[in-house]
Amino acid sequence: MTYQEKCPICGTVNKDLNLDETNGWFICEKCGSEVNNLTHCKTVKIPFLKTDDDIKNYFGIT
Ligand SMILES: [Zn+2]
């Protein structure tokens, strides 16, 4: 199965990507950036947020 993903860097739609083989990584045909779009829609890693204060700091809420 191939996928169609939009490059988050330049916005170019990359077609016929074999994301299953690469764990979601692809190289944009336009700008050459290595991007992983699976991280956007599957698991979002939020670093070291243990308390409400951590969360506020992370998102810049004061
Ligand atoms: Zn790009």
N, CA, C, O and the ligand as a Tripos MOL2 file, in Angstrom:
@<TRIPOS>MOLECULE
protein
  249   247    63     0     0
PROTEIN
NO_CHARGES

@<TRIPOS>ATOM
      1 N           0.8430   -1.1920    0.0000 N.3       1 MET1
      2 CA          0.0000    0.0000    0.0000 C.3       1 MET1
      3 C           0.8800    1.2440    0.0000 C.2       1 MET1
      4 O           1.8760    1.3210    0.7180 O.2       1 MET1
      5 N           0.4980    2.1970   -0.8050 N.am      2 THR2
      6 CA          1.2400    3.4480   -0.8340 C.3       2 THR2
      7 C           0.3790    4.5760   -0.2910 C.2       2 THR2
      8 O          -0.8480    4.4960   -0.2470 O.2       2 THR2
      9 N           1.0600    5.6100    0.1110 N.am      3 TYR3
     10 CA          0.3740    6.7120    0.7830 C.3       3 TYR3
     11 C           0.6810    8.0310    0.0910 C.2       3 TYR3
     12 O           1.6280    8.1640   -0.6840 O.2       3 TYR3
     13 N          -0.1500    8.9740    0.4060 N.am      4 GLN4
     14 CA          0.0440   10.3260   -0.0850 C.3       4 GLN4
     15 C           0.1340   11.2320    1.1300 C.2       4 GLN4
     16 O          -0.7920   11.3050    1.9370 O.2       4 GLN4
     17 N           1.2400   11.9080    1.2470 N.am      5 GLU5
     18 CA          1.4390   12.7390    2.4300 C.3       5 GLU5
     19 C           1.9040   14.1340    2.0300 C.2       5 GLU5
     20 O           2.6310   14.3220    1.0550 O.2       5 GLU5
     21 N           1.4620   15.0810    2.8060 N.am      6 LYS6
     22 CA          1.8510   16.4610    2.5620 C.3       6 LYS6
     23 C           3.0880   16.7810    3.3920 C.2       6 LYS6
     24 O           3.1280   16.5110    4.5930 O.2       6 LYS6
     25 N           4.0780   17.3460    2.7570 N.am      7 CYS7
     26 CA          5.2920   17.7240    3.4580 C.3       7 CYS7
     27 C           4.9780   18.8630    4.4170 C.2       7 CYS7
     28 O           4.4600   19.9000    4.0010 O.2       7 CYS7
     29 N           5.2930   18.6760    5.7130 N.am      8 PRO8
     30 CA          5.0100   19.7360    6.6870 C.3       8 PRO8
     31 C           5.9380   20.9330    6.5450 C.2       8 PRO8
     32 O           5.6760   21.9970    7.1060 O.2       8 PRO8
     33 N           7.0130   20.7640    5.8020 N.am      9 ILE9
     34 CA          7.9780   21.8410    5.6430 C.3       9 ILE9
     35 C           7.5630   22.7870    4.5290 C.2       9 ILE9
     36 O           7.4650   23.9970    4.7350 O.2       9 ILE9
     37 N           7.3170   22.2250    3.3350 N.am     10 CYS10
     38 CA          7.0450   23.0940    2.1880 C.3      10 CYS10
     39 C           5.6310   22.9440    1.6500 C.2      10 CYS10
     40 O           5.2060   23.7250    0.7990 O.2      10 CYS10
     41 N           4.8930   21.9410    2.1410 N.am     11 GLY11
     42 CA          3.5080   21.8010    1.7340 C.3      11 GLY11
     43 C           3.2820   21.0130    0.4710 C.2      11 GLY11
     44 O           2.1440   20.8620    0.0280 O.2      11 GLY11
     45 N           4.3670   20.4980   -0.1270 N.am     12 THR12
     46 CA          4.2220   19.7040   -1.3370 C.3      12 THR12
     47 C           3.6160   18.3420   -1.0200 C.2      12 THR12
     48 O           4.0190   17.6900   -0.0570 O.2      12 THR12
     49 N           2.6520   17.9140   -1.8230 N.am     13 VAL13
     50 CA          2.0720   16.5930   -1.6400 C.3      13 VAL13
     51 C           2.9550   15.5640   -2.3340 C.2      13 VAL13
     52 O           3.1720   15.6310   -3.5440 O.2      13 VAL13
     53 N           3.4570   14.6180   -1.5600 N.am     14 ASN14
     54 CA          4.2900   13.5390   -2.0750 C.3      14 ASN14
     55 C           3.4180   12.3050   -2.2660 C.2      14 ASN14
     56 O           2.7110   11.8920   -1.3470 O.2      14 ASN14
     57 N           3.4670   11.7220   -3.4490 N.am     15 LYS15
     58 CA          2.5990   10.5870   -3.7570 C.3      15 LYS15
     59 C           3.3940    9.2890   -3.8160 C.2      15 LYS15
     60 O           4.6210    9.2840   -3.9240 O.2      15 LYS15
     61 N           2.6430    8.1820   -3.7420 N.am     16 ASP16
     62 CA          3.2110    6.8350   -3.8780 C.3      16 ASP16
     63 C           4.3240    6.5770   -2.8680 C.2      16 ASP16
     64 O           5.3770    6.0410   -3.2110 O.2      16 ASP16
     65 N           4.0790    6.9610   -1.6390 N.am     17 LEU17
     66 CA          5.0700    6.7320   -0.5900 C.3      17 LEU17
     67 C           4.8130    5.3760    0.0500 C.2      17 LEU17
     68 O           3.6720    5.0140    0.3360 O.2      17 LEU17
     69 N           5.8980    4.6310    0.2700 N.am     18 ASN18
     70 CA          5.7760    3.3460    0.9310 C.3      18 ASN18
     71 C           6.0950    3.5080    2.4170 C.2      18 ASN18
     72 O           7.1730    3.1390    2.8820 O.2      18 ASN18
     73 N           5.1450    4.0620    3.1400 N.am     19 LEU19
     74 CA          5.4010    4.4190    4.5320 C.3      19 LEU19
     75 C           5.4700    3.2150    5.4600 C.2      19 LEU19
     76 O           6.0450    3.2960    6.5460 O.2      19 LEU19
     77 N           4.8850    2.0940    5.0360 N.am     20 ASP20
     78 CA          4.9540    0.9040    5.8810 C.3      20 ASP20
     79 C           6.3880    0.4230    6.0460 C.2      20 ASP20
     80 O           6.7770   -0.0330    7.1210 O.2      20 ASP20
     81 N           7.1600    0.5250    4.9940 N.am     21 GLU21
     82 CA          8.5430    0.0610    5.0370 C.3      21 GLU21
     83 C           9.4360    0.9850    5.8420 C.2      21 GLU21
     84 O          10.4300    0.5430    6.4180 O.2      21 GLU21
     85 N           9.0970    2.2420    5.8860 N.am     22 THR22
     86 CA          9.9860    3.2300    6.4840 C.3      22 THR22
     87 C           9.4810    3.7350    7.8260 C.2      22 THR22
     88 O          10.0250    4.6920    8.3770 O.2      22 THR22
     89 N           8.4300    3.0890    8.3600 N.am     23 ASN23
     90 CA          7.8530    3.5360    9.6250 C.3      23 ASN23
     91 C           7.3320    4.9620    9.5470 C.2      23 ASN23
     92 O           7.3380    5.6890   10.5400 O.2      23 ASN23
     93 N           6.8920    5.3470    8.3890 N.am     24 GLY24
     94 CA          6.2840    6.6610    8.2530 C.3      24 GLY24
     95 C           7.2250    7.7510    7.7520 C.2      24 GLY24
     96 O           6.8040    8.8810    7.5040 O.2      24 GLY24
     97 N           8.5030    7.4020    7.6050 N.am     25 TRP25
     98 CA          9.4510    8.4060    7.1280 C.3      25 TRP25
     99 C           9.4030    8.5060    5.6170 C.2      25 TRP25
    100 O           9.2550    7.5010    4.9220 O.2      25 TRP25
    101 N           9.5260    9.7020    5.1210 N.am     26 PHE26
    102 CA          9.7310    9.8750    3.6870 C.3      26 PHE26
    103 C          10.5470   11.1260    3.4560 C.2      26 PHE26
    104 O          10.6560   12.0030    4.3120 O.2      26 PHE26
    105 N          11.1160   11.1710    2.2630 N.am     27 ILE27
    106 CA         11.9040   12.3420    1.9030 C.3      27 ILE27
    107 C          11.1110   13.1340    0.8810 C.2      27 ILE27
    108 O          10.7380   12.6130   -0.1710 O.2      27 ILE27
    109 N          10.8590   14.3830    1.1940 N.am     28 CYS28
    110 CA         10.0610   15.2320    0.3180 C.3      28 CYS28
    111 C          10.7480   15.4000   -1.0250 C.2      28 CYS28
    112 O          11.9390   15.6990   -1.1020 O.2      28 CYS28
    113 N           9.9630   15.1990   -2.0940 N.am     29 GLU29
    114 CA         10.5340   15.2870   -3.4360 C.3      29 GLU29
    115 C          10.8880   16.7220   -3.8090 C.2      29 GLU29
    116 O          11.7110   16.9610   -4.6920 O.2      29 GLU29
    117 N          10.2640   17.6620   -3.1320 N.am     30 LYS30
    118 CA         10.4830   19.0590   -3.4760 C.3      30 LYS30
    119 C          11.6610   19.6610   -2.7060 C.2      30 LYS30
    120 O          12.6080   20.1800   -3.2970 O.2      30 LYS30
    121 N          11.5800   19.5790   -1.3650 N.am     31 CYS31
    122 CA         12.5880   20.2630   -0.5690 C.3      31 CYS31
    123 C          13.6350   19.3150    0.0030 C.2      31 CYS31
    124 O          14.6390   19.7640    0.5570 O.2      31 CYS31
    125 N          13.4120   17.9930   -0.1260 N.am     32 GLY32
    126 CA         14.4060   17.0340    0.3170 C.3      32 GLY32
    127 C          14.4420   16.8130    1.8130 C.2      32 GLY32
    128 O          15.3620   16.1710    2.3200 O.2      32 GLY32
    129 N          13.4570   17.3330    2.5310 N.am     33 SER33
    130 CA         13.4320   17.1620    3.9740 C.3      33 SER33
    131 C          13.0020   15.7480    4.3280 C.2      33 SER33
    132 O          12.1150   15.1790    3.6920 O.2      33 SER33
    133 N          13.6370   15.1900    5.3440 N.am     34 GLU34
    134 CA         13.1970   13.9070    5.8790 C.3      34 GLU34
    135 C          12.1240   14.1780    6.8960 C.2      34 GLU34
    136 O          12.3660   14.8370    7.9070 O.2      34 GLU34
    137 N          10.9440   13.6760    6.6360 N.am     35 VAL35
    138 CA          9.8380   13.9440    7.5500 C.3      35 VAL35
    139 C           9.1190   12.6460    7.8800 C.2      35 VAL35
    140 O           9.1650   11.6790    7.1210 O.2      35 VAL35
    141 N           8.4660   12.6460    9.0090 N.am     36 ASN36
    142 CA          7.6980   11.4930    9.4490 C.3      36 ASN36
    143 C           6.3040   11.9480    9.8150 C.2      36 ASN36
    144 O           6.0890   12.5580   10.8620 O.2      36 ASN36
    145 N           5.3690   11.6500    8.9510 N.am     37 ASN37
    146 CA          4.0120   12.1280    9.1930 C.3      37 ASN37
    147 C           3.2200   11.2260   10.1210 C.2      37 ASN37
    148 O           2.1610   11.6220   10.6090 O.2      37 ASN37
    149 N           3.7130   10.0180   10.3740 N.am     38 LEU38
    150 CA          2.9840    9.1560   11.3000 C.3      38 LEU38
    151 C           2.9880    9.7260   12.7020 C.2      38 LEU38
    152 O           2.0610    9.4880   13.4760 O.2      38 LEU38
    153 N           4.0160   10.4700   13.0290 N.am     39 THR39
    154 CA          4.0850   11.0390   14.3640 C.3      39 THR39
    155 C           2.9950   12.0730   14.5710 C.2      39 THR39
    156 O           2.6250   12.3730   15.7060 O.2      39 THR39
    157 N           2.4860   12.6140   13.4920 N.am     40 HIS40
    158 CA          1.4480   13.6310   13.6240 C.3      40 HIS40
    159 C           0.1000   13.0090   13.9410 C.2      40 HIS40
    160 O          -0.6780   13.5670   14.7150 O.2      40 HIS40
    161 N          -0.1780   11.8660   13.3520 N.am     41 CYS41
    162 CA         -1.5370   11.3390   13.4740 C.3      41 CYS41
    163 C          -1.6400   10.1490   14.4110 C.2      41 CYS41
    164 O          -2.7380    9.8220   14.8610 O.2      41 CYS41
    165 N          -0.5360    9.4970   14.7170 N.am     42 LYS42
    166 CA         -0.6360    8.3350   15.6150 C.3      42 LYS42
    167 C          -0.2730    8.7370   17.0400 C.2      42 LYS42
    168 O          -1.0960    9.2960   17.7650 O.2      42 LYS42
    169 N           0.9540    8.4510   17.4310 N.am     43 THR43
    170 CA          1.3530    8.7800   18.7870 C.3      43 THR43
    171 C           2.0480   10.1230   18.8070 C.2      43 THR43
    172 O           3.0100   10.3460   18.0720 O.2      43 THR43
    173 N           1.5740   10.9950   19.6280 N.am     44 VAL44
    174 CA          2.2170   12.2760   19.8110 C.3      44 VAL44
    175 C           2.9970   12.2230   21.1140 C.2      44 VAL44
    176 O           2.4270   12.0630   22.1940 O.2      44 VAL44
    177 N           4.2940   12.3580   20.9920 N.am     45 LYS45
    178 CA          5.1170   12.2910   22.1900 C.3      45 LYS45
    179 C           5.1810   13.6630   22.8470 C.2      45 LYS45
    180 O           5.6240   14.6380   22.2380 O.2      45 LYS45
    181 N           4.7440   13.7220   24.0680 N.am     46 ILE46
    182 CA          4.8280   14.9600   24.8290 C.3      46 ILE46
    183 C           5.9040   14.7820   25.8860 C.2      46 ILE46
    184 O           5.7640   13.9460   26.7780 O.2      46 ILE46
    185 N           6.9570   15.5450   25.7970 N.am     47 PRO47
    186 CA          8.1070   15.3050   26.6540 C.3      47 PRO47
    187 C           7.9510   15.8370   28.0720 C.2      47 PRO47
    188 O           7.6340   17.0070   28.2860 O.2      47 PRO47
    189 N           8.1790   14.9600   29.0210 N.am     48 PHE48
    190 CA          8.4110   15.3280   30.4160 C.3      48 PHE48
    191 C           7.3130   16.2150   31.0140 C.2      48 PHE48
    192 O           7.6020   17.1730   31.7310 O.2      48 PHE48
    193 N           6.0880   15.8970   30.7200 N.am     49 LEU49
    194 CA          5.0150   16.6860   31.3120 C.3      49 LEU49
    195 C           4.4110   15.8920   32.4570 C.2      49 LEU49
    196 O           3.5880   15.0030   32.2380 O.2      49 LEU49
    197 N           4.8100   16.2050   33.6470 N.am     50 LYS50
    198 CA          4.3500   15.4250   34.7910 C.3      50 LYS50
    199 C           3.3610   16.2060   35.6480 C.2      50 LYS50
    200 O           2.4740   15.6280   36.2760 O.2      50 LYS50
    201 N           3.5180   17.4850   35.6660 N.am     51 THR51
    202 CA          2.6430   18.2810   36.5270 C.3      51 THR51
    203 C           1.9270   19.3410   35.6960 C.2      51 THR51
    204 O           2.2480   19.5590   34.5280 O.2      51 THR51
    205 N           0.9780   19.9780   36.3040 N.am     52 ASP52
    206 CA          0.2700   21.0530   35.6190 C.3      52 ASP52
    207 C           1.2210   22.1740   35.2220 C.2      52 ASP52
    208 O           1.0710   22.7910   34.1670 O.2      52 ASP52
    209 N           2.2070   22.4280   36.0900 N.am     53 ASP53
    210 CA          3.1600   23.4860   35.7870 C.3      53 ASP53
    211 C           3.9980   23.1310   34.5680 C.2      53 ASP53
    212 O           4.2860   23.9930   33.7380 O.2      53 ASP53
    213 N           4.3930   21.8570   34.4540 N.am     54 ASP54
    214 CA          5.1320   21.4160   33.2740 C.3      54 ASP54
    215 C           4.3290   21.6870   32.0100 C.2      54 ASP54
    216 O           4.8510   22.1890   31.0150 O.2      54 ASP54
    217 N           3.0660   21.3490   32.0720 N.am     55 ILE55
    218 CA          2.2010   21.5210   30.9060 C.3      55 ILE55
    219 C           2.0620   22.9990   30.5690 C.2      55 ILE55
    220 O           2.1250   23.3930   29.4040 O.2      55 ILE55
    221 N           1.8750   23.7950   31.5880 N.am     56 LYS56
    222 CA          1.7410   25.2400   31.3430 C.3      56 LYS56
    223 C           3.0130   25.8030   30.7350 C.2      56 LYS56
    224 O           2.9690   26.6150   29.8110 O.2      56 LYS56
    225 N           4.1480   25.3620   31.2660 N.am     57 ASN57
    226 CA          5.4260   25.8470   30.7190 C.3      57 ASN57
    227 C           5.6090   25.4030   29.2760 C.2      57 ASN57
    228 O           6.0790   26.1600   28.4270 O.2      57 ASN57
    229 N           5.2250   24.1580   29.0210 N.am     58 TYR58
    230 CA          5.4130   23.6100   27.6790 C.3      58 TYR58
    231 C           4.5970   24.3850   26.6500 C.2      58 TYR58
    232 O           5.0730   24.6720   25.5520 O.2      58 TYR58
    233 N           3.3860   24.7140   27.0140 N.am     59 PHE59
    234 CA          2.5280   25.4080   26.0580 C.3      59 PHE59
    235 C           2.5980   26.9150   26.2030 C.2      59 PHE59
    236 O           1.9020   27.6460   25.4990 O.2      59 PHE59
    237 N           3.4360   27.3780   27.1130 N.am     60 GLY60
    238 CA          3.6340   28.8070   27.2470 C.3      60 GLY60
    239 C           2.5110   29.5230   27.9380 C.2      60 GLY60
    240 O           2.2990   30.7160   27.7240 O.2      60 GLY60
    241 N           1.7790   28.7940   28.7780 N.am     61 ILE61
    242 CA          0.6910   29.4220   29.5120 C.3      61 ILE61
    243 C           1.2220   29.9240   30.8480 C.2      61 ILE61
    244 O           1.8620   29.1820   31.5940 O.2      61 ILE61
    245 N           0.9570   31.1500   31.1300 N.am     62 THR62
    246 CA          1.4510   31.6760   32.3970 C.3      62 THR62
    247 C           0.2970   32.1580   33.2660 C.2      62 THR62
    248 O           0.5190   32.6380   34.3780 O.2      62 THR62
    249 ZN          9.0050   19.5160    1.3460 Zn       63 ZN63
@<TRIPOS>BOND
     1     1     2 1
     2     2     3 1
     3     3     4 2
     4     3     5 am
     5     5     6 1
     6     6     7 1
     7     7     8 2
     8     7     9 am
     9     9    10 1
    10    10    11 1
    11    11    12 2
    12    11    13 am
    13    13    14 1
    14    14    15 1
    15    15    16 2
    16    15    17 am
    17    17    18 1
    18    18    19 1
    19    19    20 2
    20    19    21 am
    21    21    22 1
    22    22    23 1
    23    23    24 2
    24    23    25 am
    25    25    26 1
    26    26    27 1
    27    27    28 2
    28    27    29 am
    29    29    30 1
    30    30    31 1
    31    31    32 2
    32    31    33 am
    33    33    34 1
    34    34    35 1
    35    35    36 2
    36    35    37 am
    37    37    38 1
    38    38    39 1
    39    39    40 2
    40    39    41 am
    41    41    42 1
    42    42    43 1
    43    43    44 2
    44    43    45 am
    45    45    46 1
    46    46    47 1
    47    47    48 2
    48    47    49 am
    49    49    50 1
    50    50    51 1
    51    51    52 2
    52    51    53 am
    53    53    54 1
    54    54    55 1
    55    55    56 2
    56    55    57 am
    57    57    58 1
    58    58    59 1
    59    59    60 2
    60    59    61 am
    61    61    62 1
    62    62    63 1
    63    63    64 2
    64    63    65 am
    65    65    66 1
    66    66    67 1
    67    67    68 2
    68    67    69 am
    69    69    70 1
    70    70    71 1
    71    71    72 2
    72    71    73 am
    73    73    74 1
    74    74    75 1
    75    75    76 2
    76    75    77 am
    77    77    78 1
    78    78    79 1
    79    79    80 2
    80    79    81 am
    81    81    82 1
    82    82    83 1
    83    83    84 2
    84    83    85 am
    85    85    86 1
    86    86    87 1
    87    87    88 2
    88    87    89 am
    89    89    90 1
    90    90    91 1
    91    91    92 2
    92    91    93 am
    93    93    94 1
    94    94    95 1
    95    95    96 2
    96    95    97 am
    97    97    98 1
    98    98    99 1
    99    99   100 2
   100    99   101 am
   101   101   102 1
   102   102   103 1
   103   103   104 2
   104   103   105 am
   105   105   106 1
   106   106   107 1
   107   107   108 2
   108   107   109 am
   109   109   110 1
   110   110   111 1
   111   111   112 2
   112   111   113 am
   113   113   114 1
   114   114   115 1
   115   115   116 2
   116   115   117 am
   117   117   118 1
   118   118   119 1
   119   119   120 2
   120   119   121 am
   121   121   122 1
   122   122   123 1
   123   123   124 2
   124   123   125 am
   125   125   126 1
   126   126   127 1
   127   127   128 2
   128   127   129 am
   129   129   130 1
   130   130   131 1
   131   131   132 2
   132   131   133 am
   133   133   134 1
   134   134   135 1
   135   135   136 2
   136   135   137 am
   137   137   138 1
   138   138   139 1
   139   139   140 2
   140   139   141 am
   141   141   142 1
   142   142   143 1
   143   143   144 2
   144   143   145 am
   145   145   146 1
   146   146   147 1
   147   147   148 2
   148   147   149 am
   149   149   150 1
   150   150   151 1
   151   151   152 2
   152   151   153 am
   153   153   154 1
   154   154   155 1
   155   155   156 2
   156   155   157 am
   157   157   158 1
   158   158   159 1
   159   159   160 2
   160   159   161 am
   161   161   162 1
   162   162   163 1
   163   163   164 2
   164   163   165 am
   165   165   166 1
   166   166   167 1
   167   167   168 2
   168   167   169 am
   169   169   170 1
   170   170   171 1
   171   171   172 2
   172   171   173 am
   173   173   174 1
   174   174   175 1
   175   175   176 2
   176   175   177 am
   177   177   178 1
   178   178   179 1
   179   179   180 2
   180   179   181 am
   181   181   182 1
   182   182   183 1
   183   183   184 2
   184   183   185 am
   185   185   186 1
   186   186   187 1
   187   187   188 2
   188   187   189 am
   189   189   190 1
   190   190   191 1
   191   191   192 2
   192   191   193 am
   193   193   194 1
   194   194   195 1
   195   195   196 2
   196   195   197 am
   197   197   198 1
   198   198   199 1
   199   199   200 2
   200   199   201 am
   201   201   202 1
   202   202   203 1
   203   203   204 2
   204   203   205 am
   205   205   206 1
   206   206   207 1
   207   207   208 2
   208   207   209 am
   209   209   210 1
   210   210   211 1
   211   211   212 2
   212   211   213 am
   213   213   214 1
   214   214   215 1
   215   215   216 2
   216   215   217 am
   217   217   218 1
   218   218   219 1
   219   219   220 2
   220   219   221 am
   221   221   222 1
   222   222   223 1
   223   223   224 2
   224   223   225 am
   225   225   226 1
   226   226   227 1
   227   227   228 2
   228   227   229 am
   229   229   230 1
   230   230   231 1
   231   231   232 2
   232   231   233 am
   233   233   234 1
   234   234   235 1
   235   235   236 2
   236   235   237 am
   237   237   238 1
   238   238   239 1
   239   239   240 2
   240   239   241 am
   241   241   242 1
   242   242   243 1
   243   243   244 2
   244   243   245 am
   245   245   246 1
   246   246   247 1
   247   247   248 2
@<TRIPOS>SUBSTRUCTURE
     1 MET1         2 RESIDUE 1 A MET
     2 THR2         6 RESIDUE 1 A THR
     3 TYR3        10 RESIDUE 1 A TYR
     4 GLN4        14 RESIDUE 1 A GLN
     5 GLU5        18 RESIDUE 1 A GLU
     6 LYS6        22 RESIDUE 1 A LYS
     7 CYS7        26 RESIDUE 1 A CYS
     8 PRO8        30 RESIDUE 1 A PRO
     9 ILE9        34 RESIDUE 1 A ILE
    10 CYS10       38 RESIDUE 1 A CYS
    11 GLY11       42 RESIDUE 1 A GLY
    12 THR12       46 RESIDUE 1 A THR
    13 VAL13       50 RESIDUE 1 A VAL
    14 ASN14       54 RESIDUE 1 A ASN
    15 LYS15       58 RESIDUE 1 A LYS
    16 ASP16       62 RESIDUE 1 A ASP
    17 LEU17       66 RESIDUE 1 A LEU
    18 ASN18       70 RESIDUE 1 A ASN
    19 LEU19       74 RESIDUE 1 A LEU
    20 ASP20       78 RESIDUE 1 A ASP
    21 GLU21       82 RESIDUE 1 A GLU
    22 THR22       86 RESIDUE 1 A THR
    23 ASN23       90 RESIDUE 1 A ASN
    24 GLY24       94 RESIDUE 1 A GLY
    25 TRP25       98 RESIDUE 1 A TRP
    26 PHE26      102 RESIDUE 1 A PHE
    27 ILE27      106 RESIDUE 1 A ILE
    28 CYS28      110 RESIDUE 1 A CYS
    29 GLU29      114 RESIDUE 1 A GLU
    30 LYS30      118 RESIDUE 1 A LYS
    31 CYS31      122 RESIDUE 1 A CYS
    32 GLY32      126 RESIDUE 1 A GLY
    33 SER33      130 RESIDUE 1 A SER
    34 GLU34      134 RESIDUE 1 A GLU
    35 VAL35      138 RESIDUE 1 A VAL
    36 ASN36      142 RESIDUE 1 A ASN
    37 ASN37      146 RESIDUE 1 A ASN
    38 LEU38      150 RESIDUE 1 A LEU
    39 THR39      154 RESIDUE 1 A THR
    40 HIS40      158 RESIDUE 1 A HIS
    41 CYS41      162 RESIDUE 1 A CYS
    42 LYS42      166 RESIDUE 1 A LYS
    43 THR43      170 RESIDUE 1 A THR
    44 VAL44      174 RESIDUE 1 A VAL
    45 LYS45      178 RESIDUE 1 A LYS
    46 ILE46      182 RESIDUE 1 A ILE
    47 PRO47      186 RESIDUE 1 A PRO
    48 PHE48      190 RESIDUE 1 A PHE
    49 LEU49      194 RESIDUE 1 A LEU
    50 LYS50      198 RESIDUE 1 A LYS
    51 THR51      202 RESIDUE 1 A THR
    52 ASP52      206 RESIDUE 1 A ASP
    53 ASP53      210 RESIDUE 1 A ASP
    54 ASP54      214 RESIDUE 1 A ASP
    55 ILE55      218 RESIDUE 1 A ILE
    56 LYS56      222 RESIDUE 1 A LYS
    57 ASN57      226 RESIDUE 1 A ASN
    58 TYR58      230 RESIDUE 1 A TYR
    59 PHE59      234 RESIDUE 1 A PHE
    60 GLY60      238 RESIDUE 1 A GLY
    61 ILE61      242 RESIDUE 1 A ILE
    62 THR62      246 RESIDUE 1 A THR
    63 ZN63       249 GROUP 0 **** ****
